[in-house]
Amino acid sequence: MKQNLSRRIWALLLLLATLLSLYACNFELSQNNPPEDEQSSESRYALSYDGAGKLVPYDEFRISDIRIVDRKSGETVATATAEMFSEADLAKLDRAGAFFLTLRYEDEELFLTVYLGEPQPDQPDQPDQPDQPDQPDQPDQPDQPDQPDQPDQPDQPDHPGETAQSWEDISFSSAAIAAYYKSAEGKTGQSLKLSLRAIISVVKHKETYAELRSDLALTDPGDKPGTIRLFYTHEEVSSKWDQGNTWNREHVWPKSKAWYDNEGGGADLHHIRPDSPSSNSARGNKPFGYGSGYFLPNEDVRGDVARIVFYMMVRYSEADSYPVTNVAQSMDMLLEWNLADPVDSYETYRNEQAYKIQGNRNPFIDCSGLADLIWAA
């Protein structure tokens, strides 16, 4: 019996010597904490050393699976195994060298707890604290009157509305975008309109009406993968094209009151937006505006509508023969909408995606104040 115990003790000492030699090669056991909900109330430690003789708490390791990890790289360098010893055997090695060991059971499995450094003395039991006298009951506080509900705050735009009296009020978000409009700099009124027309009429790809079925999913994505964001409602639906049953292609400038068919302005990514069949039908070909005979979109869409109409009036020379009242109640109303509902991050993102596909930009998204320099006077 004593001989078997001696062999077991020597085996454990050999294991500890192996761990020490690995430590001498700058290897340590690294922390591997379990999720908080799996931790027990007992302290759990494994072999560790912080260079100053302190014990460092680590997660427990089974005797049959001790990992030695290079702290710098985080890679497992070696593993060590040992026979299972009885609690009585290990108690005899409790203060062997710089180590002392304890053992406990959990779910019928044996775990080794190893400390490097001097053993911690048992802490004396703390005397029971005397019971505190009961505190007298506090008088009930009078009920506070109900506070009135606060109105919901509208979403704030990323940028405030821009008004421009001159080019000194015009700014762009990047030097590259400013360079894109360089040839229009300093101009106002009709001269600015024609200069912008020359710039944005240069395209690298002429979109087709059929391509809109896939490209609108790129310019108008929903938050969830595989969805598309509808223009008037911001509802998100499947982006898969199903012959217009789930979503269709909305002409912000009604085709029946315009110069285009299913090409040019009728297939321009800066113009066509995904919409639900129901809201598309409700709008029909009514111009935007207030009152009977007009279609009034939600407040957070009105600025988008105005900047699309501005784009169409500048991009296509045919629009010069069509009055703005074909699409809106008045130019003054559109300028007001442009100011009241400024460009947001989604509109900016969309402008960039359309630019990547078609090769041209909507100048009134890049700087909404350009509309004032053309039409406000």
C-alpha positions in Angstrom: 0.0 0.0 0.0 2.8 2.4 1.0 4.7 1.4 -2.1 1.7 2.2 -4.4 1.2 5.5 -2.6 4.9 6.4 -3.0 4.7 5.7 -6.8 1.6 7.9 -7.0 3.4 10.7 -5.1 6.4 10.5 -7.4 4.2 10.5 -10.5 2.5 13.7 -9.3 5.8 15.3 -8.4 7.1 14.4 -11.9 4.0 16.1 -13.4 4.6 19.2 -11.3 8.3 19.3 -12.3 7.2 19.1 -15.9 4.9 22.1 -15.4 7.8 24.0 -13.7 10.2 23.3 -16.5 7.6 24.6 -19.0 7.2 27.7 -16.9 11.0 28.2 -17.1 10.6 28.3 -20.9 8.2 31.2 -20.5 5.1 29.1 -20.8 2.2 29.5 -18.4 -1.3 28.2 -18.0 -3.6 30.8 -19.6 -7.0 31.9 -18.4 -10.0 30.0 -19.8 -13.0 31.3 -17.9 -16.4 29.6 -18.5 -19.5 31.7 -19.0 -20.7 33.4 -15.8 -23.8 31.3 -15.7 -21.7 28.1 -15.5 -19.4 29.3 -12.7 -19.9 27.9 -9.3 -19.5 29.9 -6.1 -16.2 28.1 -5.3 -12.9 29.6 -6.3 -11.3 28.0 -9.2 -7.6 28.1 -10.0 -5.0 26.5 -12.2 -1.2 26.8 -12.4 -0.3 30.4 -13.0 2.3 33.0 -12.0 2.4 36.7 -12.5 6.1 37.3 -12.0 5.7 38.8 -8.6 4.9 35.8 -6.5 1.2 36.4 -6.6 -1.5 33.8 -7.2 -3.6 34.6 -10.3 -7.1 33.0 -10.5 -7.7 31.0 -13.6 -10.3 28.5 -14.7 -10.0 25.0 -13.5 -8.4 22.2 -15.5 -9.0 18.5 -15.2 -5.9 16.5 -14.3 -6.3 14.5 -17.4 -6.3 17.6 -19.6 -3.9 20.4 -18.5 -3.0 22.8 -21.3 0.2 24.8 -21.3 -0.2 27.9 -23.5 2.3 30.5 -24.7 0.9 33.7 -23.3 2.2 35.9 -26.1 0.9 33.9 -29.0 -2.1 32.3 -27.3 -1.1 28.9 -28.9 -1.2 25.6 -27.0 2.4 24.5 -26.5 1.9 21.2 -24.7 -0.6 19.2 -22.7 0.1 17.2 -19.5 -1.8 14.2 -18.1 -1.7 12.5 -14.7 -3.3 9.7 -12.8 -6.2 10.4 -10.6 -5.1 10.5 -6.9 -7.2 10.2 -3.9 -7.9 13.3 -1.7 -5.9 11.7 1.1 -2.9 11.2 -1.2 -2.9 14.8 -2.4 -3.3 16.1 1.1 0.1 14.7 1.9 1.6 16.9 -0.9 -0.3 19.9 0.3 2.9 21.9 1.0 5.3 20.2 -1.4 7.8 22.8 -2.5 6.2 26.0 -3.7 3.0 24.1 -4.5 0.0 23.1 -2.6 -2.9 21.2 -4.1 -6.6 20.6 -3.3 -9.1 18.4 -4.9 -12.8 18.5 -5.3 -15.6 16.7 -7.1 -18.1 18.1 -9.6 -20.6 16.0 -11.4 -18.6 12.9 -10.4 -15.5 14.1 -12.1 -12.2 14.9 -10.4 -10.7 18.3 -10.7 -7.2 19.4 -9.7 -6.7 22.8 -8.2 -3.0 24.0 -8.3 -1.6 27.1 -6.7 1.9 28.4 -7.5 3.3 30.4 -4.5 2.8 30.2 -0.8 -0.4 28.6 0.4 -3.1 30.9 1.6 -3.8 30.4 5.3 -7.2 29.5 6.3 -9.2 32.6 7.3 -10.8 32.5 10.7 -14.5 32.4 10.7 -16.0 35.9 11.1 -18.2 36.3 14.2 -21.8 36.7 13.4 -22.9 40.3 13.2 -25.6 41.3 15.6 -29.0 41.7 14.1 -29.7 45.3 13.2 -32.8 46.8 14.9 -35.8 47.1 12.6 -36.0 50.5 11.0 -39.3 52.3 11.6 -41.7 52.3 8.7 -41.4 55.3 6.5 -44.7 57.2 6.0 -46.2 56.7 2.6 -45.4 59.4 0.1 -48.3 61.1 -1.6 -48.9 59.8 -5.1 -47.3 62.0 -7.8 -49.7 63.3 -10.5 -49.3 61.5 -13.8 -47.0 63.2 -16.2 -48.5 63.9 -19.6 -47.1 61.7 -22.4 -44.4 63.3 -24.4 -44.9 63.5 -28.1 -42.7 61.2 -30.2 -39.7 63.0 -31.5 -39.3 62.9 -35.3 -36.1 61.3 -36.6 -33.4 63.9 -37.0 -31.7 64.3 -40.3 -28.0 63.7 -40.6 -27.4 67.2 -41.9 -29.4 70.4 -41.4 -31.2 71.9 -44.4 -29.0 74.1 -46.6 -30.0 77.4 -48.0 -27.7 79.2 -50.4 -27.6 82.8 -51.5 -24.3 82.4 -53.4 -21.5 79.9 -54.0 -20.0 80.9 -50.7 -22.8 79.0 -49.1 -22.1 75.8 -51.2 -20.0 73.0 -49.8 -19.5 69.3 -50.6 -18.7 66.4 -48.3 -15.4 65.6 -50.1 -12.8 67.1 -52.4 -13.6 64.5 -55.0 -17.3 65.5 -55.2 -16.3 69.2 -55.3 -14.0 68.4 -58.2 -16.9 66.6 -60.0 -18.8 69.9 -60.1 -15.8 72.2 -60.7 -17.0 73.5 -64.0 -20.3 74.8 -62.5 -18.5 76.7 -59.7 -19.6 80.3 -59.4 -22.6 80.1 -61.7 -26.3 80.7 -60.8 -29.7 80.5 -62.4 -30.0 79.2 -65.9 -26.2 79.2 -66.4 -25.8 76.9 -63.4 -28.7 74.6 -64.6 -27.1 74.2 -68.0 -23.6 73.6 -66.5 -24.9 70.9 -64.1 -26.8 69.3 -67.1 -23.6 69.0 -69.0 -21.9 67.4 -66.0 -24.5 64.8 -65.0 -25.4 63.9 -68.6 -22.1 62.1 -68.9 -22.8 58.5 -67.9 -20.9 55.3 -68.2 -23.9 53.0 -68.3 -27.4 53.7 -69.6 -29.8 51.7 -67.4 -32.6 49.7 -69.0 -36.0 49.3 -67.5 -35.4 45.5 -67.1 -32.2 46.1 -65.2 -34.1 48.1 -62.6 -35.5 44.9 -61.3 -32.1 43.9 -59.9 -30.3 47.2 -59.5 -33.0 48.8 -57.3 -32.1 46.1 -54.8 -28.6 47.6 -54.7 -29.6 51.2 -54.4 -32.6 50.7 -52.0 -31.6 47.9 -49.7 -33.5 47.1 -46.5 -31.8 46.6 -43.2 -32.2 42.8 -43.4 -30.4 40.9 -46.2 -32.6 40.1 -49.2 -35.0 43.0 -48.6 -35.7 46.2 -50.4 -36.9 49.5 -48.9 -40.1 50.9 -50.4 -40.0 54.7 -51.2 -43.2 56.2 -49.8 -43.6 53.9 -46.7 -40.1 52.8 -45.9 -41.5 49.3 -45.5 -39.0 46.5 -46.1 -40.1 43.6 -48.3 -38.4 40.8 -50.2 -36.2 42.2 -52.9 -36.9 39.2 -55.2 -38.7 40.4 -58.3 -42.1 38.7 -58.8 -43.5 40.6 -61.7 -44.4 43.5 -59.6 -46.7 41.7 -57.1 -44.6 42.6 -54.0 -43.0 45.8 -55.3 -42.9 47.7 -58.5 -41.1 50.6 -60.2 -42.4 54.0 -59.2 -42.0 56.9 -61.6 -41.7 59.9 -59.3 -42.4 62.1 -62.4 -45.5 60.4 -63.8 -44.9 58.8 -67.2 -48.2 60.1 -68.6 -47.1 63.7 -67.9 -43.5 63.4 -69.1 -41.4 63.0 -72.2 -39.9 59.5 -71.6 -41.0 55.9 -72.1 -39.1 53.0 -70.7 -35.7 54.4 -71.4 -33.8 57.5 -70.5 -35.7 59.2 -67.7 -38.0 56.2 -67.5 -35.1 53.9 -66.5 -32.9 56.3 -64.6 -31.8 55.0 -61.1 -31.8 58.6 -59.8 -35.5 58.8 -60.7 -37.2 55.3 -60.4 -37.8 54.1 -56.9 -39.2 50.8 -55.5 -42.8 51.1 -54.3 -45.7 48.9 -53.2 -48.5 48.3 -55.7 -51.0 49.8 -53.3 -49.2 53.2 -52.7 -48.3 53.3 -56.4 -51.9 53.0 -57.3 -53.0 55.5 -54.7 -50.6 58.1 -56.1 -51.4 57.3 -59.7 -50.3 60.3 -61.8 -51.4 63.0 -59.4 -48.9 65.7 -58.8 -47.4 66.2 -55.4 -49.0 68.8 -53.2 -51.7 69.6 -50.7 -55.5 69.3 -51.1 -57.8 67.6 -53.5 -56.3 66.3 -56.7 -52.8 66.1 -55.2 -50.7 63.4 -53.6 -49.0 64.2 -50.3 -46.2 61.9 -49.2 -45.0 61.5 -45.7 -42.9 64.3 -44.3 -39.7 62.3 -44.3 -40.1 61.6 -48.0 -40.9 65.1 -49.3 -37.3 66.3 -49.5 -36.4 63.2 -51.4 -39.3 63.9 -53.9 -38.1 67.5 -54.4 -34.5 66.5 -55.1 -35.6 63.8 -57.6 -37.8 66.4 -59.5 -34.9 68.9 -59.5 -32.6 66.2 -60.9 -35.1 65.4 -63.7 -35.5 69.0 -64.6 -31.7 69.5 -64.9 -30.7 66.1 -66.3 -33.1 66.0 -69.3 -33.4 68.9 -71.7 -36.9 67.6 -72.7 -38.1 68.7 -69.2 -37.7 72.3 -70.3 -40.9 71.8 -72.4 -42.9 70.4 -69.4 -44.1 72.7 -66.6 -43.2 71.8 -63.0 -46.9 71.7 -62.3 -47.1 68.4 -64.2 -45.4 66.8 -61.2 -45.8 69.3 -58.3 -48.1 72.0 -57.0 -45.4 74.6 -57.3 -41.7 75.2 -57.4 -41.9 77.1 -54.1 -43.4 74.1 -52.4 -40.6 71.9 -53.7 -38.0 74.3 -52.4 -39.7 74.3 -49.0 -39.7 70.5 -48.9 -36.0 70.5 -49.9 -35.3 72.6 -46.9 -37.7 71.0 -44.4 -36.6 67.4 -45.1 -32.8 67.6 -45.5 -30.6 64.9 -47.1 -30.1 62.0 -44.8 -27.5 59.2 -44.7 -29.7 56.7 -46.7 -30.2 59.2 -49.5 -26.5 59.8 -49.6 -25.8 56.1 -49.7 -28.3 55.7 -52.5 -26.7 58.5 -54.5 -23.3 56.7 -54.3 -24.7 53.4 -55.4 -26.4 55.0 -58.4 -23.2 56.7 -59.2 -21.3 53.4 -59.2 -23.8 51.9 -61.6 -24.6 54.8 -64.0 -21.6 57.0 -63.5 -23.5 60.2 -62.7 -24.7 61.9 -59.5 -27.7 63.8 -58.3 -26.2 67.3 -57.5 -29.1 68.2 -55.2 -28.2 65.3 -52.9 -24.6 66.3 -52.9 -25.6 69.9 -52.0 -29.3 70.7 -51.7 -28.5 74.4 -51.7 -27.8 74.3 -55.4 -31.6 74.3 -56.0 -31.8 77.8 -54.4 -29.1 79.1 -56.7 -31.2 78.0 -59.7 -34.8 78.5 -58.8 -35.1 80.6 -55.6 -34.4 83.9 -57.4 
